[in-house]
Amino acid sequence: MATITLRKTRETRVRGGHPWIYSSEIEKVDGAFENGDIVNVCDFRGKFIGRGFYNPQSQISLRILTRNDEPCDRAFFERRVRDAWEYRKRLCDPQSCRLIYSESDFLPGLVVDKFGDILVLQSLSLGIERIKDMIADLLMEIVEPAGIWERSDVPVRRLEGLEQTTGLLRGAVPDLVEMRENGILFGVDVKNGQKTGFFLDQKENRAAIAPLCPGARVLDCFCHNGSFSLHAAKYGAASVLGVDISEEALEVARANARRNDMANVTFEAHNCFDHLRELTDAGEKFDLVILDPPAFTKNKAAVPAALRGYKEINLRGLKLVRPGGFLVTCSCSQHVLTEMFQDIVNQAARDAKKRVRLVEYRTQGKDHPILPQSIETKYLKCMILQVLE
């Protein structure tokens, strides 16, 4: 097994629990290796730090698997998969959850979502790619799904020197998978839908809007497949309008509404930025406005533009809320930090001439666990605000 030696003073972050080592932090490599191999990691004095996947082709050259001097064999990965599954069974709804969340489950570069009895796997690192068949076998043994579908069709794989790929890994997978989230039935297109077919990270936040919905007129912008909209309808809203730019996504949302016999929700295709402005100009008012846009930036360079986008939609959203009503505003942009997001919402409230008070600050669900040592594992921000004159 090859050994990576870190540069002097560059091991502090890793010793503190961060799972990544960048190429610029490596002093030397001793021993033969192939890209994606598991290697030892030592500090500049030669003291053992851990063991992980090494891929010098990636800027994140080393991803820590363990901090113990232990074999990373099949039994090791079996324990990791089993631990992840036991965590979900104890703390989450095992019928619809993120079963494995990469570094947060100490399996860097592996994402597995569970929809009913179907698993969807993403392989995001070369190290995981090389053991993907073993991982699929372990998932079949431990979780016993009906099938596993691969959705490794994400651009980030190029950074690892990998091509994008999709397809059946194990068992049988239908074109449409039905699952329940908070008692609502959803159809999930695991083969062609966005990401793995459904956004599970907002599951607990969608349940949190229940007290805000009875009798309410609700606007859900960037509604995608209608998950927040259907929750509002289930929780007693008088009417729900879901808006998204994608007619294809809205067809799925309408099918989900029919699947649950919900007549109090409608969906319209609009550019949400434009439609928020149009609704404001028309003097419309809602008891609850939900803003759950896609990520406005994938890198730090675009953060200023992203913040302008967040300010615009929050300014318009705040103006649309009746006095005493509520705004649920979200950001899944990893590079927009919590303090940035809160500040931009405060600026929007000031410019909208609204007083707001924070009912609750939330983040991603427990099936997307956060490593306190790694800010990258915390990306979702969700603020529930009461809007006052």
Residue pairs with C-beta under 8 A, 6 or more apart in sequence:
1 31
1 37
1 38
1 39
1 40
2 29
2 30
2 31
2 32
2 33
2 37
2 39
2 40
2 54
3 29
3 30
3 31
3 39
3 40
3 41
3 42
4 21
4 26
4 28
4 29
4 39
4 40
4 41
4 42
4 54
4 62
5 26
5 27
5 28
5 29
5 30
5 42
5 43
5 44
5 46
6 14
6 21
6 25
6 26
6 27
6 41
6 42
6 43
6 44
6 49
7 25
7 26
7 27
7 44
8 27
8 44
10 25
11 25
11 43
11 44
11 49
14 20
14 21
14 41
14 49
14 50
14 64
15 43
15 49
16 373
17 371
17 372
17 373
17 374
18 373
18 374
19 52
19 63
19 64
19 103
19 106
19 108
19 371
19 373
19 374
20 60
20 62
20 63
20 64
20 103
20 374
20 376
21 41
21 52
21 60
21 61
21 62
21 63
21 64
22 59
22 60
22 61
23 56
23 58
23 59
23 61
26 61
26 62
27 44
29 39
29 54
29 56
31 39
33 39
33 54
35 54
35 55
35 56
35 57
35 126
35 161
36 53
36 54
36 55
36 125
36 126
36 127
36 129
36 130
37 53
37 54
37 127
38 51
38 52
38 53
38 54
38 65
38 72
38 127
39 51
39 52
39 54
39 62
40 48
40 50
40 51
41 48
41 49
41 50
41 51
41 52
41 62
41 64
42 48
42 49
43 49
48 69
49 67
50 64
50 65
50 66
50 67
50 68
51 64
51 65
51 66
51 67
51 68
51 69
51 70
51 72
52 62
52 63
52 64
52 65
52 66
52 108
52 127
53 62
53 63
53 65
53 108
53 109
53 125
53 126
53 127
53 128
54 61
54 62
54 127
55 61
55 62
55 125
55 126
55 127
55 160
55 161
57 126
57 160
57 161
58 125
58 126
58 159
58 160
58 161
59 159
60 159
63 103
63 108
63 109
63 125
63 127
64 108
65 72
65 76
65 106
65 107
65 108
66 72
66 76
66 106
70 76
74 134
74 138
77 107
77 131
77 134
77 135
77 138
78 138
78 141
78 142
80 105
80 106
80 107
81 100
81 107
81 135
81 138
81 139
81 142
81 143
82 142
83 105
84 99
84 100
84 101
84 105
84 107
85 94
85 99
85 142
85 143
87 105
87 369
88 94
88 97
88 98
88 99
88 114
88 367
91 366
91 367
92 365
92 366
92 367
93 181
93 203
94 114
95 114
95 116
95 179
95 180
96 114
96 115
96 116
96 179
96 180
96 181
96 198
96 200
96 203
97 113
97 114
97 200
97 203
97 365
97 367
98 111
98 112
98 113
98 114
98 200
98 201
98 365
98 367
98 368
99 112
99 113
99 114
99 119
99 139
99 143
99 367
100 107
100 110
100 111
100 112
101 111
101 367
101 368
101 369
101 377
102 108
102 109
102 110
102 111
102 124
102 377
103 371
103 374
103 376
103 377
104 368
104 369
104 370
104 371
104 374
104 377
105 369
107 128
108 125
108 127
108 128
109 123
109 124
109 125
109 126
109 127
109 128
109 129
109 160
110 121
110 122
110 123
110 124
110 125
110 128
110 135
111 121
111 122
111 124
111 196
112 119
112 120
112 121
112 122
112 139
113 119
113 120
113 196
113 197
113 198
113 200
114 120
114 143
114 145
115 177
115 179
115 188
115 190
115 197
115 198
116 177
116 178
116 179
116 180
117 145
117 146
117 147
118 145
118 146
118 147
118 148
118 149
118 173
118 174
118 177
118 190
119 139
119 143
119 145
119 147
119 148
119 149
120 148
120 149
120 150
120 151
120 190
120 196
120 197
121 132
121 135
121 136
121 139
121 148
121 149
121 150
121 151
121 152
121 169
122 150
122 151
122 152
122 154
122 196
123 129
123 132
123 150
123 152
123 157
123 162
124 152
124 154
124 156
124 157
124 160
125 160
126 160
126 161
126 162
128 135
129 152
129 160
129 162
132 150
132 169
136 148
136 169
136 170
137 170
139 145
139 148
139 170
140 148
140 170
140 171
145 170
145 171
146 171
146 172
146 173
147 168
147 169
147 170
147 171
147 172
147 173
148 168
148 169
148 170
148 171
148 173
149 166
149 167
149 168
149 169
149 173
149 190
149 191
150 165
150 166
150 167
150 168
150 169
151 166
151 190
151 191
151 195
151 196
151 197
152 162
152 164
152 165
152 166
153 164
153 165
153 166
154 164
154 195
155 164
157 163
157 164
158 164
166 191
173 190
173 191
175 189
175 191
176 187
176 188
176 189
177 187
177 188
177 189
177 190
177 197
178 185
178 186
178 187
178 188
179 185
179 186
179 188
179 198
180 186
181 200
181 203
181 206
181 227
182 203
182 206
182 207
182 231
182 234
183 234
184 230
184 231
184 234
184 256
184 260
185 256
185 259
185 260
186 198
186 225
186 227
186 230
186 256
186 259
187 252
187 255
187 256
187 259
188 197
188 198
189 197
189 252
190 196
190 197
191 197
193 225
193 252
194 224
198 225
198 227
199 224
199 227
200 365
200 367
200 368
201 332
201 364
201 365
201 367
201 368
201 380
202 227
202 228
202 292
202 330
202 364
202 365
202 380
202 382
203 365
203 367
204 362
204 365
204 366
205 328
205 330
205 362
205 365
205 382
206 227
206 228
206 231
207 231
208 360
208 362
208 384
209 228
209 231
209 232
209 235
209 288
209 290
209 328
209 384
210 231
210 235
212 235
212 287
212 288
212 326
212 328
212 384
213 231
213 232
213 235
213 236
213 237
213 288
214 235
214 236
214 237
215 236
215 237
215 238
215 287
216 232
216 236
216 237
216 238
216 286
216 287
216 288
216 325
217 237
217 238
217 239
217 285
217 286
217 287
217 288
218 229
218 232
218 237
218 239
218 240
218 241
218 286
218 287
218 288
218 289
218 290
219 241
219 243
219 279
219 286
219 288
219 289
219 290
219 320
220 226
220 228
220 229
220 232
220 240
220 241
220 242
220 243
220 290
220 292
221 243
221 244
221 272
221 275
221 276
221 289
221 290
221 291
221 292
221 293
221 313
221 317
222 243
222 244
222 272
222 291
222 292
222 293
222 294
223 229
223 242
223 243
223 244
223 249
223 250
223 253
223 267
223 290
223 292
224 244
224 246
224 249
224 253
224 292
225 249
225 252
225 253
225 256
226 242
226 250
226 252
226 253
226 254
226 256
226 257
226 265
226 267
228 242
228 290
228 292
228 328
229 240
229 241
229 242
229 253
229 257
229 265
229 267
230 253
230 256
230 257
230 260
230 262
230 265
232 240
232 265
232 288
232 290
233 240
233 257
233 260
233 262
233 264
233 265
234 260
234 262
237 264
237 265
237 288
238 264
239 264
239 265
239 266
240 264
240 265
240 266
241 265
241 266
241 267
241 268
242 250
242 253
242 265
242 266
242 267
242 268
243 267
243 268
243 269
243 270
243 272
243 275
244 250
244 253
244 267
244 269
244 270
244 272
245 269
245 270
245 271
245 272
246 269
247 269
250 267
250 268
250 269
253 267
254 267
257 265
257 267
268 275
270 278
272 293
272 313
273 309
273 312
273 313
276 312
276 313
276 316
276 317
276 320
277 316
279 316
279 320
280 316
280 319
280 320
284 320
285 320
285 321
285 322
285 325
286 320
286 321
286 322
286 325
287 321
287 322
287 325
287 326
288 321
288 325
288 326
288 327
288 328
289 317
289 318
289 320
289 321
289 325
289 326
289 327
289 328
290 327
290 328
290 329
291 313
291 314
291 317
291 327
291 328
291 329
291 330
292 328
292 330
293 309
293 313
293 330
293 331
294 332
295 331
295 332
295 333
295 334
296 302
296 305
296 306
296 309
296 310
296 331
296 333
296 336
297 303
297 305
297 306
297 333
297 335
297 336
298 335
299 335
300 335
302 335
303 333
303 335
303 336
303 340
306 333
306 335
306 336
307 336
307 340
307 344
310 331
310 336
310 341
310 344
310 345
310 348
311 344
311 347
311 348
311 351
313 329
314 327
314 329
314 344
314 345
314 348
314 349
315 348
315 351
315 352
317 327
317 329
318 327
318 348
318 349
318 352
318 354
318 356
318 387
319 352
319 354
321 327
321 354
321 387
322 387
323 387
323 388
323 389
324 386
324 387
324 388
325 386
325 387
326 359
326 384
326 385
326 386
326 387
327 356
327 383
327 384
327 385
327 387
328 382
328 383
328 384
328 385
329 345
329 382
329 383
329 385
330 380
330 381
330 382
330 383
331 341
331 380
331 381
332 379
332 380
332 381
333 379
334 376
334 379
336 381
337 375
338 381
341 381
341 383
342 383
345 356
345 383
345 385
349 355
349 356
354 387
354 388
354 389
355 387
355 388
355 389
356 385
356 386
356 387
356 388
357 385
357 386
357 388
358 383
358 384
358 385
359 384
359 385
359 386
360 383
360 384
361 381
361 382
361 383
361 384
362 382
362 383
362 384
363 370
363 378
363 380
363 381
363 382
364 370
364 378
364 379
364 380
368 377
368 380
369 377
370 377
370 378
371 377
